[in-house]
Amino acid sequence: MAVLGVDGWRGAWVGALLEGRAVTLLALADATAVLAVPAVEVIAIDMPIGLSDDGARICDVAARRRLKGAASSVFPAPVRPVLRTTSYDDARTTSLAASGRSLSVQTFALVPAIRSLDDALGDLPDPRVHEVHPELSFRALDGRVTDRKASGSGLAQRIRALETVMDVLDALAQDRTGLPVVDALDACAAAWSAQRIADGRATSVGDHRPDARGRPMRIHF
């Protein structure tokens, strides 16, 4: 049975379908398409899933502590009431009222993707779907992955790490969808974590407290 790693990409999603060492890169139009990929045991997504109503998530705080030198890669997840907003000013006001903290432009840029995933998941939690963060995955896979992912050395470090567990170079060579390499590698790292979840070997950060829709606020790797 295959597993799927997913990374957000310009209003769409990059998927890495992993079965054994073979990995296939997918361009997925929306969250509904992500959940519709057939014969997938686990879906690991680099996007907040369980959302707090009134404050910072413990899993985000713990993830930043683990990622020394790359803590800024973990954007604080918005509080759930922000999903109902449509402008940055409204989002900031809503965030302040609900949690006492404002909202960064970077986090607000993620709100449409978070909202679309939240809508696609619906009210009953999907046991296949888990939140991950690629930087946590890469650090767990190979502690030598330390440089910025957009740099040449950072790309090389990530490819070197992934090649030990999957045929990522073959996947990149065979891709005809024009996916950015950085996002494709993040999806592959998410797929590695998805396989660890399927095998019962994954680690997570967070207090596992469910949000208002019953989804745990935790990040796996």
N, C-alpha and C positions, 0 to 999 in steps of 0.2 A: 504494500500500500504506500502511496506517495504522500509527501507532506508539502506544504506551500509556505514560502516566505514572501512577505509583501512589504513594499516601501512606497510611500506616497510620491507622486511625480506630476507636477504641473496640472493639477486638477484631475489626474488619472492615477493609475497604480502600476507599479512594476511587480511582476510575480516571478518567483524562482521555484519551479516545480522540481522537487528532488525525489529521486527513487534510486536507492543504492548510492552509487557515485555519480550517476547521470543526472544532469540538471538542465532544464529547459527554461529559457527566459520568455516571459509572457508580457504583453502590453494589455492591460485590463482597463476598460473604459470607466468603470465606476465600482463602488463597493458591492453592489448587487452582483456584478460580474465576478468579483473576487470570491464571494460566497458560493457562486454557482460552478466554480471549477470542479469537475467531477472526480470521484474516487480519491478524495483527499482525506486523510485521517486527522491531521492537525493543520491549522492555519495560524501562522505567527505573523502579527502585523505590527509594524513600527508606527503606531498611532495610539494616543490615549483611548482607552476603552471604558474602564471604570472611572467615573468622574465625581469629585467631591462637590457637595452643595455649598460649602461655606469656608473652604480653606485649602492650604497646600496639601498635596498627596504625600504621604510618608514615602511611597516608592520613588517619587521624583527626588526628594531630599537624599534618600539613600543612594540612588543612582549617581547623583552628582558627587557624593562623597567617594564613591568607588572610582570614578573617572578622573583621577588626578591629571591635570593638564588638558582635560577635554570636558570639564564639567559644563561648559557653556553649550555643549551639544544637546543637553537635556533641557528643553524648554518646559517651564512649569505648565502643567495642563490647566486649561481654563476651568473655572467652576461651571457646573452644569447650566445655571441660568444664562450664561453667556451664549449658549447655543441658540437662544431665542432672539438674539440681536442680529442686526444687519449692517451696522456701521461701527467704525472703530470708537467713536465718541460714546455711543450707547454701550458698547462692550466694556469700555473702561469704567463708565458710571455703574453699570451692573456689577462688575467685578468688585469695585470698591464697596458697594452696598452689601454684597453677599459675603465678602471675605476680608475686607479691610485692606486689600492690596490691588494695585492697578494691573494693567495687562500690557505686555510688550507688543510691539508691532509684529514681531516674528511669530508670537503665539497666536495673535489674531489672524494671521495669514493661514494658520492651520485650521481655523474654526470651520470653514466649509467642508473640509475633508473629514473632520471629527464628526460634524453633524450628519454628513451623508452615511458614514459608517454606523453611527448611532441609530439612524433611521432604518438602515438595512438590517441591522441585528434584531430590531424589534424588541418586544417586551420579555420574551423568554430567552435567557442566556443560551447561546450556542456553545455547547461543551467543546467544540472543535477549535474555537477561536481564542487566542491568547495574545496579550500585549508583550512585545519585545522591544529592545533598543539595540541597534546594530553595534554601537560602540561597546556596549557591555558584552555582546556576543564575541566580537573580535578580541577583546582583552581576555575573555575566558578561553578562547581557542588558541591564542598565541600572544603571550605577554610582550612580544617584540613589536606589536602593532601599536605605535605611539605617535606617529607623525600625522599631520593633517591629511584627511582623505583626498583632498583635491590636489595634493602635491604629488610629484613623481614618486618620491620615496614612500609616501603614504599609500599610493595605489599599489606599488610593488609589494609592500608589507602585507597588504590585505589579500592580494592574489596569492602570494606565497603561503599565507595561512590557510586560505580556502582550498588550495590545491592538495593539501594533505588529507582532506575529507571529501572532496568532490571534484569533478572534472570541469572546473570553472573556465579554464582557457578554451576548452572545446565549446562551451556554451557561448562565450563571447564571440568566438570565431564564426559560429553558426547563426548568430542573431541577425535577423534581417529587418527588425522593427525600428532600428535607430535609437534604442534606449541608451541614455547616458551611462557610461561605465560606472561612475560613482554610485548611482542609484541601483544599478544591476548588482554591484558587489554588496550593497547594503541588503538587498533582497535575498542574496545568497547567504549572507550571515544570518538573516532571520530564518531562512530555511534550515540552517544547521541547528539553530535553537529549537525549531519546530520538531526536528528529528529527536533531539534530546528530550523534549516534552513527551513525544510519542513513546520513547524508550523508558520514561520514568527517571531520567538522569539530570533533568534541568534544575537549575537553582533559580531563586527569585528573590526580589526585594519588595518590601511593602508589608503591611499588617494584615493583608488578605480580607480586610473589611469590605463588604459589598456596598456598592453605591445604591442610589434610589431605584435603579432598574435591576438590581440583583447581580451586578457585574463586579467581580473582585478588583480592587485597586492594587494591582501588583504588576511587576515587570519581570519577565522570565529571561534567562540567558543560558 
